[in-house]
Amino acid sequence: MKTENGVNTRGLVLDMLLELERGGEYGNLLLKNVLDKYDYLDGRDKAFIKRLTEGVLERRIQLDYVLGQFSKSPVNKCKPLIRCLLRMGAYQILFMDYIPDSAACNEAVKLAESRHFHQLKGFVNGVLRSISRGKDTLAWPDREREAVRYFSVMYSMPEWIVRMWLTDYGGKVTECMLQALLEPRPVTIRLSQRISAQEKEALLTALEECGAHPVVHPYLDYAYTLGKTEGIASLPGFEKGQFAVQDVSSMLVTECALAGRDSTQFLLDVCAAPGGKAIHAADRLYGSGRVQARDISGYKAGLIQENARRMGLENLEVRIWDATVPDESMKEKVDVVLADLPCSGLGVIGRKPDIKYRVTLESLQEVAALQRRILANAAMYVKPGGRLVYSTCTINKAENEEQAAWFASHFPFTLQSLNNGLPEACRNAETEAGMCQLLPGIHAADGFFIACFVRKE
Ligand SMILES: C[S@@+](CC[C@H](N)C(=O)[O-])C[C@H]1O[C@@H](n2cnc3c(N)ncnc32)[C@H](O)[C@@H]1O
């Protein structure tokens, strides 16, 4: 069905899903580009495009399981276009109650035809109509007899990730995380700590008036969740640099990096783009300390620059530098090194669902090796008595607790309690010992890991 402007919304979703099948850009970026390009569409059409694209990505394993019950050919053996059309149709039938099943089927058939798959029209129609007829009596894996498969299908998570989490966290916590990763993630903003109390009040009133409904976050009094996820850049205060979009887990990393120190004159972030934590640190250190934000990517370094300029932070400088290359000029020069390193990203699957299909056990091992190379250099930059904070946005012991243990046993550092930098709700014996694993569904934040080390004198 076309919109008033002659745009076929399902056609746009199909093209994005095909692009993702080819392994191009991440879904969230692809979607953002398409929504920006078609910004003139009606709000309802844009919401449909977003939900259908995200929904198919979030539920792909479950959709394929259902399709497998009604199609003679396995979904992964179908032509990519047919596979994507079937997943889109099945998602609408199973999860979008306001779309009549007949519309989901008919539109899939029309798209198959218009994309030159006339001979498969009958197949698409047959499979989708059977799902529509059988959706209330679907057979699911048995929870008791095959727990891994059950969790994998019901929460659309690859079996190897489910198995790893069941081993590390047990059934109850794993199910909580799996559930939370399918729920809509709120947008959180961090108010600049340089705005006055009056400006803060005026900003919150203006955000409320334009429907963004800011609600203070339970963990930090300068963090607010918004009841709006689109058009953040056009909200009052954004252009003036009064706030930045950032998840609270990421804010906690900077809190831990700076907590309990009398002074921090120089903070170095070795993998800083797009700048969330480095910019937060510069905001905190404004007038007393400076930040150098490095990244390997010139394009991403530009993003840090752009964000820092918007926030008016002259105490932050940006450098393009490969963190695997040692920089002798930085040796023992830094009060606090932030090592927020590339990782598998399993803690932010709720925001970037395609991560779960891209990450493999092999890629975990590769990224863990890269983290060690970067940590070995980062260690060298810390002054005696200075601090190194290691963080990742993942939930995987090999990249988290095991890396922290490896670092403490190979370099002259000791783990230091994180409790000064964390809200009470996140403190436990592990955080007292210097490590914190935030888990979606358990904590009100994305999945994140933080470890804090002090360099021996
Ligand atoms: C997890 S992100 C950092 C997020 C950032 N700290 C923030 O708070 O916005 C990891 C970053 O590391 C960068 N990166 C990857 N390999 C790198 C390397 N060898 N040297 C420096 N930066 C690297 C990536 O470009 C990416 O921007």
PDBQT file of the ligand as one rigid body, heavy atoms in Angstrom, charges set to zero:
ROOT
HETATM    1  C1  LIG A 501      32.743   1.652  22.525  1.00  0.00    +0.000 C 
HETATM    2  S1  LIG A 501      33.157   2.839  21.347  1.00  0.00    +0.000 S 
HETATM    3  C2  LIG A 501      33.593   4.198  22.347  1.00  0.00    +0.000 C 
HETATM    4  C3  LIG A 501      32.411   4.967  22.865  1.00  0.00    +0.000 C 
HETATM    5  C4  LIG A 501      32.829   6.254  23.540  1.00  0.00    +0.000 C 
HETATM    6  N1  LIG A 501      33.751   6.035  24.611  1.00  0.00    +0.000 N 
HETATM    7  C5  LIG A 501      31.640   7.048  24.062  1.00  0.00    +0.000 C 
HETATM    8  O1  LIG A 501      31.411   7.090  25.248  1.00  0.00    +0.000 OA
HETATM    9  O2  LIG A 501      30.940   7.651  23.238  1.00  0.00    +0.000 OA
HETATM   10  C6  LIG A 501      34.688   2.285  20.810  1.00  0.00    +0.000 C 
HETATM   11  C7  LIG A 501      35.405   3.244  19.879  1.00  0.00    +0.000 C 
HETATM   12  O3  LIG A 501      36.712   2.707  19.676  1.00  0.00    +0.000 OA
HETATM   13  C8  LIG A 501      37.138   3.112  18.403  1.00  0.00    +0.000 C 
HETATM   14  N2  LIG A 501      38.269   2.230  18.060  1.00  0.00    +0.000 N 
HETATM   15  C9  LIG A 501      38.243   0.969  17.575  1.00  0.00    +0.000 A 
HETATM   16  N3  LIG A 501      39.513   0.510  17.442  1.00  0.00    +0.000 NA
HETATM   17  C10 LIG A 501      40.340   1.509  17.861  1.00  0.00    +0.000 A 
HETATM   18  C11 LIG A 501      41.739   1.642  17.940  1.00  0.00    +0.000 A 
HETATM   19  N4  LIG A 501      42.556   0.657  17.589  1.00  0.00    +0.000 N 
HETATM   20  N5  LIG A 501      42.235   2.809  18.400  1.00  0.00    +0.000 NA
HETATM   21  C12 LIG A 501      41.407   3.829  18.770  1.00  0.00    +0.000 A 
HETATM   22  N6  LIG A 501      40.080   3.757  18.683  1.00  0.00    +0.000 NA
HETATM   23  C13 LIG A 501      39.546   2.606  18.253  1.00  0.00    +0.000 A 
HETATM   24  C14 LIG A 501      35.920   2.990  17.537  1.00  0.00    +0.000 C 
HETATM   25  O4  LIG A 501      36.043   3.833  16.409  1.00  0.00    +0.000 OA
HETATM   26  C15 LIG A 501      34.811   3.426  18.496  1.00  0.00    +0.000 C 
HETATM   27  O5  LIG A 501      34.527   4.769  18.281  1.00  0.00    +0.000 OA
ENDROOT
TORSDOF 0
